[in-house]
């Protein structure tokens, strides 16, 4: 029996804990039109060499396959999507939920963890109004807001390195609809984000930053740099990279040093090691660099997750 089979079997069992609450979407003309639009956009994809680790090359091919075969409906039920982007029905998430509930801002967090039905996400079996993924990401935001000592509503500008299927972007648009939000990701995943965010009736543009209040989905570093050049110094800027920057080659990370150095705030999560790279050592060096530049910076373990860490930073 292969390791992949065992992992998929365990994931299926966890998903079935929520079978009463899980509902599949049904296709309609609007959804089909959007699926067709994403398919047409996929024809323009150009494979970028040497910019992905082995894990992400395999994943990108899988994402492109469901786009070109027009199988985006209920995309969150695919095992490879869940493995990379979605956490569901883990008992440790209940500890995160309890911490959110004990917060004086519970009413606020409760609104943010409410799950929608786009993509047919697995609802959390101990709190079916949400999903494990929503609870997981909102918990990170609470921990970071505690560190910042300011309300996340005060953030003006965000660049997210690796945006999953678009969940964090949707969350921040709830927090501040006028927020300028940019996701940098692979071309295939940008298209998945395009589908998800458009389904939620959010304004989105691909490889462009022409429109205010649109969520920008970018996979070109040159376009990202031109976008960065337009950001006003007075804006409060946040850089987010949850288990994304730490999954890229070291040389590739150097391309984004200009963002890390110039943003007011940094919210980064990472695993101790990924495909032979010692991430803890990498972020410890970055931490020393931040401290030398008079930034308040901190690395600490993530509750209930072995060998996973936060890297939080802000200008002093």
BELTAVEN-V963510 format. One record per residue. N is the residue number from 0. OMEGA is omega in radians with two decimals (NA if undefined). Layout:
BEGIN
N/OMEGA, N/OMEGA
END
This chain:
BEGIN
0/-3.05, 1/3.12, 2/3.14, 3/3.13, 4/-3.13, 5/3.12, 6/3.14, 7/3.13, 8/3.12, 9/3.13, 10/3.12, 11/3.11, 12/3.14, 13/3.14, 14/-3.11, 15/3.05, 16/-3.09, 17/-2.98, 18/3.14, 19/-3.02, 20/-3.06, 21/3.13, 22/3.08, 23/3.08, 24/3.03, 25/-3.09, 26/2.99, 27/-3.05, 28/-3.13, 29/3.13, 30/3.14, 31/3.12, 32/3.12, 33/3.09, 34/3.10, 35/3.12, 36/3.12, 37/3.09, 38/3.14, 39/3.13, 40/-3.12, 41/-3.13, 42/-3.11, 43/-3.10, 44/3.06, 45/-3.14, 46/3.13, 47/-3.07, 48/2.98, 49/-3.13, 50/-3.10, 51/2.97, 52/-3.09, 53/-3.13, 54/-3.06, 55/3.03, 56/3.12, 57/-3.12, 58/-3.13, 59/3.11, 60/-3.14, 61/3.11, 62/-3.14, 63/-3.12, 64/-3.12, 65/3.07, 66/-3.10, 67/3.08, 68/3.09, 69/-3.12, 70/-3.12, 71/3.13, 72/-3.14, 73/-3.02, 74/-3.12, 75/3.08, 76/3.10, 77/-3.12, 78/-3.11, 79/3.05, 80/3.13, 81/-3.12, 82/-3.07, 83/-2.91, 84/-2.90, 85/3.08, 86/-3.12, 87/3.00, 88/2.98, 89/-3.08, 90/-3.11, 91/3.13, 92/3.13, 93/3.06, 94/3.10, 95/3.13, 96/3.12, 97/3.12, 98/3.07, 99/-3.12, 100/-3.12, 101/-3.13, 102/3.08, 103/3.13, 104/-3.07, 105/-3.14, 106/3.12, 107/-3.14, 108/-3.14, 109/3.10, 110/-3.08, 111/-3.12, 112/3.12, 113/-3.06, 114/3.00, 115/-3.08, 116/-3.13, 117/-3.14, 118/-3.13, 119/3.14, 120/3.06, 121/3.13, 122/-3.12, 123/-2.98, 124/3.12, 125/3.11, 126/-2.98, 127/3.04, 128/-3.10, 129/3.02, 130/3.08, 131/-3.10, 132/3.10, 133/-3.14, 134/-3.12, 135/-3.07, 136/3.13, 137/3.05, 138/3.10, 139/-3.13, 140/3.10, 141/-3.14, 142/-3.12, 143/3.10, 144/3.07, 145/3.13, 146/-3.08, 147/-3.04, 148/3.00, 149/3.14, 150/3.13, 151/3.09, 152/-3.10, 153/3.09, 154/-3.11, 155/-2.94, 156/3.09, 157/2.88, 158/3.13, 159/3.12, 160/-3.05, 161/-2.99, 162/-3.12, 163/3.10, 164/3.07, 165/-3.06, 166/-3.12, 167/3.11, 168/3.12, 169/-3.14, 170/-3.11, 171/3.06, 172/3.00, 173/-3.12, 174/-3.11, 175/-3.09, 176/-3.11, 177/-3.11, 178/3.04, 179/-3.00, 180/3.12, 181/3.03, 182/3.00, 183/-3.08, 184/3.09, 185/-3.11, 186/-3.10, 187/-3.11, 188/3.02, 189/3.13, 190/3.07, 191/3.09, 192/3.12, 193/3.13, 194/-3.08, 195/-3.07, 196/3.08, 197/3.09, 198/3.12, 199/3.09, 200/3.05, 201/-3.13, 202/-3.02, 203/2.99, 204/-3.09, 205/3.09, 206/3.13, 207/3.05, 208/-3.09, 209/-2.97, 210/3.05, 211/3.09, 212/3.02, 213/2.98, 214/-3.10, 215/3.10, 216/-2.97, 217/3.06, 218/3.11, 219/-3.13, 220/3.12, 221/3.09, 222/3.10, 223/3.12, 224/3.12, 225/3.05, 226/-3.13, 227/-3.11, 228/-3.10, 229/-3.08, 230/3.13, 231/-3.11, 232/-3.10, 233/-3.11, 234/3.04, 235/-2.95, 236/-3.14, 237/3.04, 238/-3.13, 239/3.04, 240/-3.14, 241/-3.14, 242/-3.11, 243/3.09, 244/-3.11, 245/3.12, 246/3.11, 247/3.09, 248/-3.10, 249/3.14, 250/-3.14, 251/-3.14, 252/-3.12, 253/-3.13, 254/-3.05, 255/3.12, 256/-3.12, 257/3.11, 258/-3.12, 259/-3.10, 260/-2.97, 261/3.12, 262/-3.11, 263/-3.01, 264/3.12, 265/3.07, 266/-3.07, 267/3.03, 268/-3.09, 269/3.03, 270/-3.04, 271/-3.11, 272/3.08, 273/3.12, 274/3.05, 275/3.13, 276/3.09, 277/-3.10, 278/3.14, 279/3.10, 280/-3.14, 281/-3.09, 282/3.02, 283/3.08, 284/3.11, 285/3.12, 286/3.11, 287/3.13, 288/3.11, 289/-3.13, 290/3.12, 291/3.13, 292/3.08, 293/3.02, 294/3.00, 295/-2.98, 296/-3.05, 297/2.99, 298/3.10, 299/-3.08, 300/3.06, 301/-3.10, 302/3.06, 303/3.13, 304/-3.12, 305/3.07, 306/3.00, 307/-2.97, 308/2.92, 309/2.91, 310/-3.12, 311/-3.13, 312/3.05, 313/3.09, 314/-3.12, 315/NA
END
